[in-house]
Amino acid sequence: MSRLSTTLRTRRDARRHLRDERAIARALASAPTVESAHEIAALSARR
């Protein structure tokens, strides 16, 4: 059972990471200015 819960947690974490990455990519693509895009990229680099 422990291996199953570890696998599920790992997959859930991977999906969460991909969801965050897609959200950052959307934010960068829709940034109104180059400076805004740079700030978003800088914040995402600190995570």
N, C-alpha and C positions, 0 to 999 in steps of 0.2 A: 504494500500500500504506500509506503514511503517513496518508492521509486515513481509510482504513478503521480503522487502529489508533486514531487519534484519536477517531473516532466511537464505537468500542467502549469505549474508556476513559471517554468522556463519559457514555455510557449506564450503564456499570458504576458510576461515581461517583454518578450520579443515583439509581440503585436503592439504593445503599448509604445515601445520605442519607435517602431515603424510609423505608428499613428502620429507621434510627436514630430518625427522627421517630415512627414507629409504636411503637417500643419505649418511647420517652419517654411517649407518650400512654397506653400500657398501664400504665406505672409510676405515672403521675399518677392514673389511674382506680382503681388498686388500692392507693393509699397509705393506710395505716391511720389517719393523722391529717392534719389540715389543715397542721400544721407540717411533716410529712414531704413533703406535696405541694409546699409552698412551697420546701423545700430542693431537691427534684428540679427544680422549675422554675428555681430560681436556678442550679443546676449546668448545666442545659441552655442557659441564656442565655449562659453563659461560653464555650461551645464556639465 
